Amino acid sequence: MRERVWLNRAMHLGFYLLLAASASRLVSRHGVDPQTVASLVVCGVLALVYAAGVVLWDGPGPRRLVWLGAVVAVWLVLVALAPSFSWCAVPLLFLCLRLLPPRGVVAATAALTLVVIAAQLKIAREVDPSLVLAPIGVATMTAVIFWELQRESAARQRLIDDLVSTRGTLAESRHRTGVLEERERLAREIHDTLAQGLTSMGILLQAADRMWASDPDRARAHVRRAATAAAENLDEARRFVRDLRPSGLEGASLPEALARLCERTGHDTGLDVRLRCEGEPYSLQEGVQAALLRVAQGALANVRDHAGAKRVMVTLSYLDGEVTLDVFDDGAGFAEPAPAPGRGYGLRAMRDRLAEVGGSLVVESAPGEGTAVAAAVPLGEALSMPHAVREAGSRGDDVAAGGTEGR
């Protein structure tokens, strides 16, 4: 049990008060005679020995035990000279309870009680059962109450230690979770921006290389588009490191951002990419807009890399109960998704993004019939989610949108 300063002070004060009361009673009853003087001298020695222990109270354990033994020894001499000092046994009992192990406490309690009983019988004019029972009752109650308080204090301390340990474990767990969430966010952003941008730049540069000798003007145009894509991806990289909204949504609505995305994709890949908006547009939270834009980017990248399609239709629908985004291509389609080596993150990232804004993703495909990727966010989620929602979501198995699982 940890030390309590106020309890120590109260115990020390009680000892000196009982010592002073006993000395006053001795002088008033017996006057100043040689035995009284001797008793007062021993009383002074006891006060000094006890004071030395008070000064050294915070010292090592063995020193406390030596001090306790010295105090009890001097007190026994004092009781032998003046039995009225026997009631100083009460604070001494507290000292024993605090400093001795359980077996030592039992022996010390019994010894102190016997000394008190003997001293009371010595000075009593008539023998009365209370002279025996009262010291036993006081010692028993003192010991039991102190042990119970000690037990409760120890249990409370264990609870506090457990809470502190649990808090530390929880803080560590939250830190690890935060690190993993941040890694997941960066992985999604890299996949949806840098990886796709680098792929697009690679395609443009390869095309420029093939036609450099035959058509240098077109080759230079491809190089300029690759440079533009590099600048855009650099800007996107800065934004996702700072956890900012996509640049396509800066100063633009979701339909406008999707229109620019479709135009740029068609221009870079030669695909016929069209956007259709249905329903009356309404305001969406930033997190929902960002998630839908990233889904469109990921789906179009899958079409470019895997579908072998000629036409792509992107449909944004503002419905009464939800907002939906559908990307359909007329590519090769697939039957059983099979991840390509080192790939397989695209659609899982889409599901992650949508789930964190309360949405879902469905992929439908068949060999030779193209692929449809359908994202939906319930209207309540789209309109009421806090602006701080990040573009992320739940995990899911990756399947291909117009090709293989490798998208």
N, C-alpha and C positions, 0 to 999 in steps of 0.2 A: 504494500500500500504506500502510495506516495505521501511525502510529508505535507502536513498542513501547518502553516506558520501560526494561524490563529489558535489551533488546538494545542500546539506546543506552548504558546504564551499563556494560555489559560491554565494549563497543567502546572507550569512553573509558578505562576502567580498563586494558584491554590496551595501549593506546597509552602510558600513563604507566609501566606496568611495563616495557615494552620500552625506553622512553626512559631509565629509571633503570638498567636492566641494561646498556644500551649505554654510559652515562656511567661506570658502575662498571668496565666492561671497559676503557674508555679510560684511566682513571686507573691501574688495576692494571698495564696493559701499558706505558704510556709515562711514568708519573709526572706530576709537576706541572711542566710547562714552558710557555713562552709559547703554543705552539700548542694545548696541552691547555686552558689557561685560556681562550683564545679560543673553543675548541669548547664549553667548559662555559657560557660567556656566551651563545653562540648557542643552546645547548640550553635555557638558562633563558628566552630570548626565545621560543623555540618553545613551551615549556610555558605561558608566559603567553598567547601568541596562541591556542593551542589552548583554554586555560581560558576565554578570552573567548567563543569559539565555543560552548563547553558552556553557558555562562550564557545565550547568545542562541539556543540550539538550537531553541526553539519560535517563533522570529521568522519573518518573511517569507522566501520562497524566494530572492530575489536576494541578500539579506544572507548567506545560507548559502554561496552560490557565491563571493562575494567573500572570505568567511572561509576557504573551502577553498583558494582560490588563494593567499592569504597563508600558510597553513600549509604548503602544498607548496613555495612559494618559499623560506621559511625553512628547511625541511627539506633542500632541495637544497643550500643554502649549508652547512648542517651536515654533510651527507654529503661535500661537497667537502673540508671541513676534517678530518672524521673518518669514514672509510668504514664504521666499525663501527655507525654509526647507521642503516645502510641497511635493517636489518630492521624499522625502524618503518614501512616501506612496507606491511606487512600491514594494520594498522588504517587506514592512509591509503587503501588499496585499498577497504576496507569503506565508508569515507566517500564515495569516488567512486561506488561501486555504489549507494549510497543517495541521493546528491544529484544525480548527472548523468544525462542522457538516454542511451539505448543507444549512440549513436555516440560520445558523450563518454566513456562507460565504456570502450569498446574502445581509444580513443586513450590514455586515462589509464592503463589496465592495461598497455598496451604500453610506455608511457614509464616507469612505475614499475618494471616488470620489467627494462628495459634499464639503469636507474640501479642497481638491485640487482646485476645481473650485473657491471656495470662496477666497482662498489665491491668486490665479492668478488674479482674478478680483480686489483684493485689491491693488496689486502692479502694475497693468497694467495702462499705461498712457491713452490708448484708449481701449474701450470695443470692443472686436472682437469675432465673433462666435466661432473661434478656441479655445478660452479660455475655452469654455464650452464643445465643441465637442471633443477636443483632449483628455482631461482626461477621458471622457466617453468611447471613442474609445479604449484608452490604457487599461482601466480597463476591458472592455468587451473582448477584444482579449486575455488579460492575463488570465482571468477566463476561457474562452472557451478552449484555448489551454491547460491550466493546467488540466482541467476536462477531456479533451479527452486523454491526456497522462496518467492521472490517470486511466481512464477506460481501456485503452489498457494494462497498466501495471497490473491492477487487472485481466484482462482476461488472460494475459500471465502467471500470477502467478497461476491462477486456472488450466490452462493447465499443468503447471509444476507439480502442486500438484497431478493432475489426472495421469500424467505420472509416478510420483514416486509411487503413490498408485497402479497403474496397474503393475508397475515393481515388487513391493512387492508381489502382488497377483500372478503374473506369476511365480515368484521365489518359492512361497509357493506351487503353483500347480505343478511346475516341481519337487519340492522335493517330494510331495506326489506321483507323477507319478513314480519317481525313486524308491521310497520305494516299491510301488506295483509291479514294474517290477522286482525288486530284490527278492521280496517274491515269485513271479511267477517263477523266474528262480530257486530259491532254492527248490520250490515245485516240479518242473520237475526233478531236479537232484536227490532229495530224492526218488522220485517215480522210476526213472530209474536206480538208483544205490543201495541205502541203502535198500529200500523196497524189491526190487527183490533179492538182496543179502541175506537179512534176510530170505526171503521165501525159497531160495535155501538151506541156512544153516539149516533151520527148517526141510526141507524134508530129508536132509542127516542125521541129528541127529535122526530123527524119525526112519529112516531105520536102523541106527546103533543100536538104542535101541531094535528094533524088533529082530535083528539077533545076539545080543551080546552073548546070551547063546549058540546058535546053531553054529554060525560061527564068532568067535571073530576076526579073521583076516580081514574078510570083514567089520566087524563093525568098526574096527580101521581105515581101509582105508576110510570109510565114514567120520569118525571123522576128519582124516587128511585133507580130501577135504573140510570139513566145516571150519576147521581152515584156510586153504588157502583162501577160499572165504571170511572169516572174514578179513584177512590181505588185500586182494584186495579191499574190500569195505572200509576199513579204509583209504587206499591210495586214493580211489575215493572221499571219503568225504573230505579229505584235498584238493584235486584238485578242486572240485566244489565250496568249500568255497573261494578259491583263484581265481575262474573263469578261470581255466586252461583247456587245451584240455584233453579228456579222456585218461587214461593211455594206453588203447589198441592201440592208434595211436602214442604213443611215439616210435620213431625209426622204425615204420612200416607203410606200405601203407594201404589204405582202404581195398583192397582185403585180405591182410594178417590179418588185425584186424578182419574182418568178418569170415575168416577161423578159427581163434582161438576161436571166439565166438561160432561158430557152433560146433566145437569139444568139447568145454567145456560144452555147453548145452546138447549135446548128451550124454556125459559121466556122467553128473549129473542126467539126467532125464531118460535115457534109450531110448529116442527118436532117430529115424534115421534122423539126421539133415544133409543135404547136401548143399554145396555151388556151384553155377555155375556162372562163369564170362563170359560175352559175349562182344565182341568188343575189340578194342585195348585200353588199359587203358591210360588215359591222366591225367595231373595234375589238381587237384581240390583244391579250397580254403579250409583252415582249418575248417572254419565254416560249409561248405557243408559236408565235410567228417565227422565231429563230429555229425551233424544232422542225416546223413544217418546211422551212427553206432548206435546212440541212438534209432532210429526208429527200427532197426533190434533187438536191445536188448528188446525194449518194445513189439514188435510183438512176439518174441520167448517166452517172459514171459507170454503173453496172451495165447499162445498155451499150454504152460506148465500148467497154472493154470485152463484153462477153456475148451480147445478144446476136450480133450480126444483123441488126434490124435496119430498115430503111426509114420508117416513120415512127414517131413517138408522140403520143397525146398526153399532155399534162392537164388535169382538170381540177380546179379549186372550186369547191362547192360550199356556199354559206347556207346551211340548212337551219330549220327551226330548232332542232335538238342537238346539232353538232356541226363542226366544220370538218370537211374531209378534203384529202388530197389524193388523187389517183394518177398513177403513171403507167400507161399501157404502151407496149411496144409490139411490133409485128415480127419479132425476131424468132430465133430457133426454139425458144421455150425449153422445158426440161421435164423429166419425169421424177427421178429420184435425185435430190440434191447431193452433191459430192464435193467437198471443199478442195480447192486447188492447193498444192503445197505452198505454205507460207502465206496463204490468204485466208479468207473466211471471216472477216470482221465487219463488212459493210452493213448487212441487214441486222446483225446483232446490235451495231451502234444505232441504227434507226430505231429499233425496239427500245433500246436504252433511253434514247432521247424522248420518245413519245410517252413511255411509261412514267417518266418523272413529271410530265405535265398532264398526267391522267389519261393519256391516249393509248391507242393500240395500233398494231400493224398486221395486215393480212396480205399474203402473197399467193397468187393463183397462177398456175402455168401448166402447159401440156406440150409435149414435143410437136414442133411445127406450128403451134398456135399462138406463139408469143407469150408474154408474161404481163400480169397486172399486179402492181404494188399499190395497196390501198391503206392510207393512214387516216385515222379518225380521232378527233378530240371532242369529248362531250362539251356542250355549250356552257354548262356551269363551270367546268374546269377552265375553259378558254377565257371566260369573262371575269372570273373571280380570283384566279391565282395571283399571289404576290409577284411584283415586278422582279424580285430577286431570284426567281426560279431559274436555275441554270439549265442549259440545253443538255439534258441527260435523261436516263430512264432505266427500266428493268432489263435484265439479260434475257436473251432468247437464242434459240439455235439459228445459225446463219443458213439462209437458203438463197438461191440465185434469183435475180430479177431478169429473166430473159436469157439465162445461160446456166452457169453452174453455181454451186454453193460458194465458190471462190470469190464472189463479189463482196 
